Amino acid sequence: MRLDKYLKVSRLIKRRTVANEACDSERVFVNGRPAKASYDVKVGDKLELHFGARTLAVEVLAVAEAVRKDDASAMYREL
């Protein structure tokens, strides 16, 4: 699954276009490297999201095309 879509489906970022812009401005890192929106997310990847002074680090636990709002947080684990 594409990185921008994963960020939206897992509800780490609210909209896919915002996720795409975050990737383009190098605010999203996968395994320590800046990632493009087209990066193929795999289970076990470590994501870092930089929002101003705040940084969110998560590990991918599951990749699913469609997830209910209640189950979205089960797709990742905060580090």
Contacts in CASP RR format, 6 or more apart in sequence:
PFRMAT RR
TARGET T0000
AUTHOR 0000-0000-0000
METHOD contacts of the structure
MODEL  1
MRLDKYLKVSRLIKRRTVANEACDSERVFVNGRPAKASYDVKVGDKLELH
FGARTLAVEVLAVAEAVRKDDASAMYREL
1 9 0 8 1.000
1 40 0 8 1.000
1 41 0 8 1.000
1 63 0 8 1.000
1 65 0 8 1.000
2 37 0 8 1.000
2 38 0 8 1.000
2 39 0 8 1.000
2 40 0 8 1.000
2 41 0 8 1.000
3 19 0 8 1.000
3 23 0 8 1.000
3 28 0 8 1.000
3 30 0 8 1.000
3 35 0 8 1.000
3 36 0 8 1.000
3 37 0 8 1.000
3 38 0 8 1.000
3 39 0 8 1.000
3 40 0 8 1.000
3 41 0 8 1.000
4 16 0 8 1.000
4 19 0 8 1.000
4 20 0 8 1.000
4 23 0 8 1.000
4 37 0 8 1.000
4 38 0 8 1.000
5 16 0 8 1.000
5 19 0 8 1.000
6 41 0 8 1.000
6 60 0 8 1.000
6 63 0 8 1.000
6 75 0 8 1.000
7 13 0 8 1.000
7 16 0 8 1.000
7 19 0 8 1.000
7 22 0 8 1.000
7 28 0 8 1.000
7 49 0 8 1.000
8 14 0 8 1.000
8 15 0 8 1.000
8 16 0 8 1.000
8 19 0 8 1.000
9 64 0 8 1.000
9 65 0 8 1.000
9 66 0 8 1.000
9 67 0 8 1.000
9 72 0 8 1.000
9 75 0 8 1.000
10 67 0 8 1.000
10 72 0 8 1.000
10 73 0 8 1.000
10 75 0 8 1.000
10 76 0 8 1.000
11 69 0 8 1.000
11 72 0 8 1.000
11 73 0 8 1.000
12 19 0 8 1.000
12 47 0 8 1.000
12 49 0 8 1.000
12 56 0 8 1.000
12 58 0 8 1.000
12 76 0 8 1.000
13 19 0 8 1.000
13 22 0 8 1.000
13 49 0 8 1.000
19 28 0 8 1.000
19 37 0 8 1.000
20 37 0 8 1.000
22 28 0 8 1.000
22 49 0 8 1.000
23 35 0 8 1.000
23 36 0 8 1.000
23 37 0 8 1.000
23 39 0 8 1.000
24 36 0 8 1.000
24 37 0 8 1.000
26 34 0 8 1.000
27 49 0 8 1.000
27 50 0 8 1.000
27 51 0 8 1.000
28 34 0 8 1.000
28 35 0 8 1.000
28 47 0 8 1.000
28 48 0 8 1.000
28 49 0 8 1.000
28 50 0 8 1.000
29 35 0 8 1.000
29 47 0 8 1.000
29 48 0 8 1.000
29 50 0 8 1.000
30 39 0 8 1.000
30 41 0 8 1.000
30 45 0 8 1.000
30 46 0 8 1.000
30 47 0 8 1.000
30 48 0 8 1.000
31 45 0 8 1.000
31 46 0 8 1.000
32 46 0 8 1.000
32 48 0 8 1.000
41 60 0 8 1.000
41 63 0 8 1.000
42 60 0 8 1.000
42 63 0 8 1.000
43 60 0 8 1.000
43 61 0 8 1.000
43 62 0 8 1.000
43 63 0 8 1.000
44 59 0 8 1.000
44 60 0 8 1.000
44 61 0 8 1.000
45 59 0 8 1.000
45 60 0 8 1.000
46 57 0 8 1.000
46 58 0 8 1.000
46 59 0 8 1.000
46 60 0 8 1.000
46 79 0 8 1.000
47 57 0 8 1.000
47 58 0 8 1.000
47 59 0 8 1.000
47 60 0 8 1.000
47 76 0 8 1.000
48 55 0 8 1.000
48 56 0 8 1.000
48 57 0 8 1.000
49 55 0 8 1.000
49 56 0 8 1.000
49 57 0 8 1.000
49 58 0 8 1.000
56 78 0 8 1.000
57 78 0 8 1.000
57 79 0 8 1.000
58 76 0 8 1.000
58 77 0 8 1.000
58 78 0 8 1.000
58 79 0 8 1.000
59 76 0 8 1.000
59 77 0 8 1.000
59 79 0 8 1.000
60 75 0 8 1.000
60 76 0 8 1.000
61 74 0 8 1.000
61 75 0 8 1.000
61 76 0 8 1.000
61 77 0 8 1.000
62 74 0 8 1.000
62 75 0 8 1.000
63 75 0 8 1.000
64 75 0 8 1.000
67 75 0 8 1.000
END
